[in-house]
Amino acid sequence: MRSDEITAAAAGTWTLGDLTVNRMGFGSMRLTANPNRELAITVLRRAVELGVNHIDTAAFYFSPGGILDVGSGQTRYATELIRDALTPYPSDLVITTKVGPGFADDGTFSMASTEAQLRAQVQENLRRLRRDHLDVVNLRIVKRPVPDSIAERFGALVKMRDEGLIRHLGLSNVRVDHLDEAQQIAPVVCVQNGYAIDTNRGDDGLLKICGERGVAFVPFFAIAGPQREAGPAESHSDPVQEIARARGVTPQQVRLAWTLHQGRHVLAIPGTGNPAHLAENIAAGALSLSPTELAQLA
Ligand SMILES: NC(=O)c1ccc[n+]([C@@H]2O[C@H](COP(=O)([O-])OP(=O)(O)OC[C@H]3O[C@@H](n4cnc5c(N)ncnc54)[C@H](OP(=O)(O)O)[C@@H]3O)[C@@H](O)[C@H]2O)c1
């Protein structure tokens, strides 16, 4: 099968609460960094054509001023690109967003901590996406200084869930004790942490616990790894390169395939503004790694 004929269904599905998604999804953070708005729209539509039904976003993904400020002079919000590209939304599309971090239009960073601040962020997501409810909202915390308790903020989101503004809740950038605390309050459908074959492997335990509890583990920076916001990993370990060469795929595809092999509950949300990379990433969902290859990568 040609790689551009492989769909996001190739890696199977997972259920977030009552919402079934293909394990291969799409991350929208990078879309606002490209001054070419039409290209971003094309990538989003192509992603859906290729079977993507899980898109990750945030109201604070915008340029200039937000998370990837390229100073284009024209404000673009990932949430609005998603709306403009995909409305009327396909009935099976699950949009996951996050609240916590916020940027003023001039790029000043702040962290929402009160119910009123979190509510304003939920409402901003609703408005920009033009939805009457949000499918999944992750409470995103910062690790430094790491808060001991997330109960108050998570409780505020539970209230909004009970009001019908949010369907399901998740957490982002958290430790096991944060997950424990939140699960005492309400169901958690996903944990979204930075994690890759060569990054944050201290979260191996958290990933396993999520699997045991039926919570999706959704790594960000699976391709970028230690380069984080700066872009794709510059170098790859010898096993990644050897397997890529032997299988006729790219090192980025091996990184994504490795991610999906960490458990049925692990979902991928690779981010790209490049249609060719999009097709490659989705094709990585069909790349089955043998036990020998997984041992090499370990
Ligand atoms: N919860 C959080 O705190 C948090 C933090 C960061 C990100 N996220 C979410 O996670 C998603 C994924 O993170 P990310 O987009 O930053 O990183 P990523 O998916 O690990 O990597 C994206 C980078 O790799 C490049 N790339 C993608 N596919 C490629 C391919 N096939 N070949 C070569 N290069 C490729 C992209 O550039 P091109 O555009 O040139 O392809 C981009 O620079 C984000 O979009 C966002 O939705 C969440």
Ligand as a Chemical Component Dictionary entry (heavy atoms), coordinates in Angstrom:
data_LIG
# 
_chem_comp.id                   LIG 
_chem_comp.type                 NON-POLYMER 
_chem_comp.pdbx_formal_charge   0 
_chem_comp.three_letter_code    LIG 
# 
loop_
_chem_comp_atom.comp_id 
_chem_comp_atom.atom_id 
_chem_comp_atom.alt_atom_id 
_chem_comp_atom.type_symbol 
_chem_comp_atom.charge 
_chem_comp_atom.model_Cartn_x 
_chem_comp_atom.model_Cartn_y 
_chem_comp_atom.model_Cartn_z 
_chem_comp_atom.pdbx_ordinal 
LIG N1  N1  N 0  0.352  19.782 26.714 1  
LIG C1  C1  C 0  1.376  20.529 26.386 2  
LIG O1  O1  O 0  1.934  21.215 27.222 3  
LIG C2  C2  C 0  1.903  20.522 24.985 4  
LIG C3  C3  C 0  3.166  21.077 24.720 5  
LIG C4  C4  C 0  3.632  21.041 23.419 6  
LIG C5  C5  C 0  2.868  20.477 22.412 7  
LIG N2  N2  N 1  1.642  19.964 22.689 8  
LIG C6  C6  C 0  0.813  19.341 21.632 9  
LIG O2  O2  O 0  1.541  18.247 21.105 10 
LIG C7  C7  C 0  1.613  18.368 19.677 11 
LIG C8  C8  C 0  2.906  17.732 19.214 12 
LIG O3  O3  O 0  4.007  18.517 19.621 13 
LIG P1  P1  P 0  4.883  19.348 18.568 14 
LIG O4  O4  O 0  4.084  19.604 17.363 15 
LIG O5  O5  O -1 5.465  20.485 19.265 16 
LIG O6  O6  O 0  6.097  18.365 18.341 17 
LIG P2  P2  P 0  6.316  17.006 17.527 18 
LIG O7  O7  O 0  5.054  16.470 16.985 19 
LIG O8  O8  O 0  7.159  16.130 18.363 20 
LIG O9  O9  O 0  7.265  17.527 16.363 21 
LIG C9  C9  C 0  6.876  18.525 15.503 22 
LIG C10 C10 C 0  8.107  19.030 14.791 23 
LIG O10 O10 O 0  8.650  17.996 13.981 24 
LIG C11 C11 C 0  8.531  18.332 12.602 25 
LIG N3  N3  N 0  7.968  17.153 11.931 26 
LIG C12 C12 C 0  6.722  16.639 12.074 27 
LIG N4  N4  N 0  6.578  15.542 11.311 28 
LIG C13 C13 C 0  7.764  15.359 10.678 29 
LIG C14 C14 C 0  8.226  14.392 9.750  30 
LIG N5  N5  N 0  7.454  13.389 9.321  31 
LIG N6  N6  N 0  9.504  14.523 9.290  32 
LIG C15 C15 C 0  10.305 15.520 9.724  33 
LIG N7  N7  N 0  9.913  16.469 10.603 34 
LIG C16 C16 C 0  8.650  16.385 11.075 35 
LIG C17 C17 C 0  7.614  19.513 12.509 36 
LIG O11 O11 O 0  8.018  20.396 11.486 37 
LIG P3  P3  P 0  7.179  20.516 10.103 38 
LIG O12 O12 O 0  6.030  21.431 10.408 39 
LIG O13 O13 O 0  8.187  21.073 9.176  40 
LIG O14 O14 O 0  6.750  19.131 9.735  41 
LIG C18 C18 C 0  7.792  20.183 13.872 42 
LIG O15 O15 O 0  8.899  21.049 13.862 43 
LIG C19 C19 C 0  1.517  19.877 19.446 44 
LIG O16 O16 O 0  1.174  20.187 18.104 45 
LIG C20 C20 C 0  0.493  20.280 20.463 46 
LIG O17 O17 O 0  -0.808 20.027 19.956 47 
LIG C21 C21 C 0  1.159  19.942 23.961 48 
# 
loop_
_chem_comp_bond.comp_id 
_chem_comp_bond.atom_id_1 
_chem_comp_bond.atom_id_2 
_chem_comp_bond.value_order 
_chem_comp_bond.pdbx_ordinal 
LIG N1  C1  SING 1  
LIG C1  O1  DOUB 2  
LIG C1  C2  SING 3  
LIG C2  C3  SING 4  
LIG C2  C21 DOUB 5  
LIG C3  C4  DOUB 6  
LIG C4  C5  SING 7  
LIG C5  N2  DOUB 8  
LIG N2  C6  SING 9  
LIG N2  C21 SING 10 
LIG C6  O2  SING 11 
LIG C6  C20 SING 12 
LIG O2  C7  SING 13 
LIG C7  C8  SING 14 
LIG C7  C19 SING 15 
LIG C8  O3  SING 16 
LIG O3  P1  SING 17 
LIG P1  O4  DOUB 18 
LIG P1  O5  SING 19 
LIG P1  O6  SING 20 
LIG O6  P2  SING 21 
LIG P2  O7  DOUB 22 
LIG P2  O8  SING 23 
LIG P2  O9  SING 24 
LIG O9  C9  SING 25 
LIG C9  C10 SING 26 
LIG C10 O10 SING 27 
LIG C10 C18 SING 28 
LIG O10 C11 SING 29 
LIG C11 N3  SING 30 
LIG C11 C17 SING 31 
LIG N3  C12 SING 32 
LIG N3  C16 SING 33 
LIG C12 N4  DOUB 34 
LIG N4  C13 SING 35 
LIG C13 C14 SING 36 
LIG C13 C16 DOUB 37 
LIG C14 N5  SING 38 
LIG C14 N6  DOUB 39 
LIG N6  C15 SING 40 
LIG C15 N7  DOUB 41 
LIG N7  C16 SING 42 
LIG C17 O11 SING 43 
LIG C17 C18 SING 44 
LIG O11 P3  SING 45 
LIG P3  O12 DOUB 46 
LIG P3  O13 SING 47 
LIG P3  O14 SING 48 
LIG C18 O15 SING 49 
LIG C19 O16 SING 50 
LIG C19 C20 SING 51 
LIG C20 O17 SING 52 
# 
